[in-house]
Amino acid sequence: MWRWRLFYLGVLLAGGLFFVFFQGYLSFYVLLFLLALPVLSLAWLLASFRLTEVAVSSSKTAVEKKEPFSFQVRVRSSRALPVPCLRVTLAIANSLGGAEERERLLFPFFGGRQAMDQACRSAFCGRVTCAVVRARALDFLRLFSLPVRAGPEAGVFVLPSRRPAPAVVSEKMLLPGFGELTLPSQPGEDTSELFDTRPYREGDAINRIHWKLSAKEGELIVREGSCSAGHSLRFLLEYGSDLAENDCVMETFSRLAFLLAERGVPAEVCWLRGGELVAEPFSGEDDVSQLIGLLLARRPAAGVSALEQLRAAELRPCAHLVYVTPALSAEAVSHFAEEQRALRLTVLLCGAQEAAEQHGGAVIPVLPERVEACLAEVEL
């Protein structure tokens, strides 16, 4: 815009010199025209920019990796008072991190509706969003600009692979009743935490009778315990600052989760959302699909240790913790093992193989280019 302003100042200076050195009506009208031109251009812009708006939409809601998709930028302007020029700046970003890309589009003089497609393709999973960060209407001379209304961002989910991992599922996990113990809403025999109360049934232990409530209800009421978490499988997802590593974390979890869903083994996944630890159970493929959408929807909290948050959380110990992370602290893992928060710990280090080798055989490296082969070494 400054280039156009300097150009206009040069033309105005030439008109002023023409008026000074050429005595006559022509030089006066030329100078008057040059002075009135930006005023008229600004008046048109003031009348048209409020009637203009920009919106972004996506061609698809979800795609596989490297599958092409596009964002459509739609602009609407008044036919009676079309905007002279519209400049739109788009920001395209991935929810799992990485550098934000910006694209600038220019819509020349038009009235009515116009649309322009922005083609995209992502090699990494995540929610790819396109948002209008700046939309300004320009006058005919490109001397002035005014903001234009912009709609909400549009997003496309780039999904990790749904193919089950070639990991080994132990026979113990396939036993009846193993998976249900991971669900906190299931009743069980653990009387240390009350699940609910119910009427007395033949065979119930006398020490489980709730005498005060029984006297109030006029019938015997027993305390019902909750499920023990002694036979549970829990995933802990941790993110870093590198997009490729975060993509590997999501790819690893997705393939292991769909493996468990295929075998009918429920589990639980924990991750950080807004600095707080969130835990969600899953069992079937629909649950896994919803979880992946939830995990991809928000930018992860990078730089925060999910393992430390898990240590501080009031979650029951589990039988097997699968810790998926791009960066590993040997000290944090050692402290976690000493606290016996899990009977068994498997660490899947998503990143360079050299970093995994430094931590010994307890850590299984998962390389982005060899996910299939690396997950074959995992035993759940």
N, C-alpha and C positions, 0 to 999 in steps of 0.2 A: 504493500500500500504506500509505503514511503517513496517508492520509485515513481508512482503516479503523482504524488503530491509535489515532488521535486520537478517533475515534468510540467505540471500545471503552473508552478511558480515561474519556471523558465518562460512558458508561453505568456504568462501575465506580465513578466518583466519586459518581454519583447513588445507586447501591446502598449505598455507604459512608455517605452522609448519611442514607439511609433507615434503615440499621441504627443509626446514632447517635441519631437523633431519634424513632425508633419502637421502643419496647421491646416485644419479643415474638418468638415463634418464627418468624413469617413473615419479618421483616427478616433474621434470622440465616440462614434457608434461602436467601433471595434472594441475600445476599452470598456464601454458600458456593457457590451455583450459578454466579454470575458469576466466581468465582475458579477453579472447576473446569472451566468451559467451554473456555478456551484450552488447558488441559492435555489434555483429551480430543480437542480438534481437532488438536493437535500429534501426539498418539499415532496418530491415524488417518492423518495425513500421513506419518509415519515408516514406517508399515506399507505404504503404497500407492505411494510415489514410486519405490521401486526396481523396481516391477513395470510401470513406464510408460516408453515410448520414443517418439521422434519420428523420422520419416524423410521425405525429400523426393524426389520423382521428377518427371520431365518427360513431357509428353504426346507430344512429338516429339523426334527427335534432331537434325534440321536443318530449317530453314525459310528461305524467301526474306524479303527485307526487307518490313516492314509486314504480314507474314502472322501471324495470331493464333496463339498457343500458350499453354500454361498449365503451371504447376507445381502439383503435388498434394502437400499436406502431410497425411501419414497418421500418426495417433496411435493407439497401442495401450495399453490399460489393463486391469487385472485386473477380471473381472466380480464376483469375491467382495469385493475391496477396491478399488473404483473411486477414482480420484484426485478430490478435491473440485473442483479447478479447475486448468487448465493455461494458462500464458501463454507464447506462442512469438513470438520476434522473428526475422524473416527479413531477410537482406541480399541484394539483387538488384543485380548489377554486370555491366558489360561489360568483356571482357578488353582492349579497345582504349582504355580510359580512360573518363573521364566521372565524374560524381558517383554515389556509391553510394546506392541507395534502400533505405529500411528500412520494413518493414511489421510491425505487431503484430497477432497473432491471439489470440483468447481462446476456449478450449474449456471450457464449463461442466461441471458434474458429469455424468460418463458412465462407463460400463463397457463393455469390449469394444473395438471399433474405430470410429474416426471419420475422415473425410477432408474436406478443404476445398481448393477450387481457387483458385489465384491467377492471374488472367488477365494476360497480358503481350502486348506488341507492340513491336517495335523498328524504328525508321527507319534504324538504322545497323548495319552488319555487325559481327561479333565473336562471341565465345562468351559468351552471357548465362548467368550462373550464379545459382543460388539456394541459399543456405546458411543453416542454423539457427545464428545467432550466440548465441542465448540461449533456453533452454527451462527454465522453472521451474514446479514444482507448488506450488500454494497450498492452504492449509488452508481449512476452512469459513468461518472468520472473517476470512480474508485478513490474518492477523497474521504468519504465517511463510511462508517459501518455501524450497524445496530444489531443487537442479539435477536435471535429467532427462537421460537418455542421448539423444544425437542422432546420426543417421546422417550419412554423407558428403553433400557438396553434389551438386546435379544441374545439368546444363548443356545448353544448346541452341545449336547453331551457327546463327547468322544469316549466310547466305552472300551474298557479293557477286554481281554479275551474271555469268553464264557466256556472255553474248552477245559474240562477237568484236568487237574495236574496229575502227572504220573507218580504221585507220592503213594506211600504205603499206608493203608489204614489198618491199625492193629485190630485183632479179633475182639479185644476187650471193649473197644468202642462200639462194636456191632451187637453187643449183648443187649437184650431187652431191658429197658429202664435206664440205660446209661445216659442217653441223650436228654431225657426229660429232666435230669438232675441239674442241667444248666439253666433251666428256666426258673426265675425267682417267683413266679406266680403259681408254682405247683406245690400241692401239699405233700408232706413226707413224714418221716419219723424223727426228724431233728427237732427236739422239744426245747432247744436253747433259744429258738426264735419262734414266736407264735405266728402261725399262718391265719387261723380262723377258729371259730368255735362251731360245734355241730351237736345234734342230739346224740345221746348215748346209744351205742350199738353193742350187741353181745360180743364179748371178747375184748372190749376196751379195758385198759388198765385202770385200776381204781385211783391211782395217784394222778391221773390225767383229768379227773372230774373237777369241774369248776363249781365249787359248792355254793358260793355266793350267787352266781348267775343261775344256778339250778334252783335255789330257793326262790329267786325272783320270778323265774319262768314257770315254776311248778313242775318241771321235769328235769331229768338228769342231762346236763350239758358237759361235754368234754372239750378240752383244749386240743386243737389239731396242730401238730408240728409242721414245719416247713421242710423243704428238700435240703438235704445235706449237699454241700458243694464238693464233696470229696471225690467225685467222679466226673468232673467237668472239664471241658476243653475251652480255653479262652485265647483269643487273639488280641495282641496289643500292637497297634499301628503307630508308628512314629515317622514324622516327615522331616525333611531337611530343606535346604534352600535351592537345591538343584532340581530342575524340572525332570531331567532324565532319571534321577534317583527316585523321585516321588512317583514317577510313572512305573518304575520297577516295583515299588512298594505296593501300588494298587494292582498291578498285574499279578504279583505273587499272591496277594490276598484273594483276588477274584478267582483265580484258578483253584486255590485250595478250598475256598468256600463252595464253589460249584461241585468240587469233588465230594465234599461232605453232604451237600444237598442231594447228589446223585445216590449216595449210599444211605441216605435217610438218617444222618447223624446231626442233631442240633448242636449248636455251639454259641459262643458269645464273643463279641468283638468290642474292644475299648479303643477310643481315640480321643484326642484333644480337640475341643471345639470352644473357641473363645477363651483359651487358657484353662478350661475346666474339663475334667475327665468325663466322657460319656460312655455308657455301656448299653449295648443293644443285643438281644438274642436273635438268632435266626435259625431256620430249620429247612424250609423248602427253597426252590429256585426263585419263587416270587419274592420271598423275604430277602434273598441275596441281591436280587435286582433292585429292590427298593433301597437297600443299604448302600449299594454302590452309587446310586443316584444321590443319596444323602451325603456320602463321603466326597463326591465330586462337586457338590453344589457350592461349597464354601472354601475359601482360601485357607489352607491348613496353618496351624500355629507352628511356624518353623523356629528352631532354636530353643524350644522348650522340651525338656526331657519327659516323655510320657511315662517312662519307667519310674521316675521319681514321683510323679503324680499318682501312679498306681500304688506305690508304697504308702503314700499318705491317705489314699482313699480307704473307706470302710467297706471293702469288698471281701467276700469270703475267699479263703484259699481255694485253689483249684488243683486238679490233678495234673494238668498239662498246660503250660503257658507257651504260646508260640509268639515270640517277640520279633516283629518285622520292622527293621530300622535301616536307614542309610548310614548312620553314625553310631558307633558303639563305645560306651564307657565301661571298661573292665571293672573299675571300682564300683560303679552302680550295680552291675550284674552280680558282683560278689556280695554286696550288701543285701541285695534282693534274695539271693540264695540262702544267706545266713538266716534271714527272717522266716524262711520256710513258708513263703506265700504261695508256693507251687511245688508239688512233689517232683515235677519234671519241668525243665526249661529248655526250649529249643530257640536258638537265635538265628534268624535269617537275615544276613547282612547284605543289603541291596546296594552294590557299588563295586569298587575295585577289588579284585581278588587278593592283591597284596595286603590290603587292610584286613581282610578276613583271616589271612594266614597268621597275622600277628597275634590273634587271640586263641589260636590252637584249634583242636578238633571239635570243641563244643560249639563252634560257630560254623554255620553252613553258608558259604558265599552264594549269592544269587546274582549272576551277571546279566545285565540287560540284553546282551546278544545271545545268551545261552540259558534262558529261563527254563526251557523244557528239560534240558539235561541236569540243571542244578536242582530242580524240584523233584527229580527222580531219586535224590539222596535223602529226601525228607520222609520221616516216619511219624505219623500222627497217633 
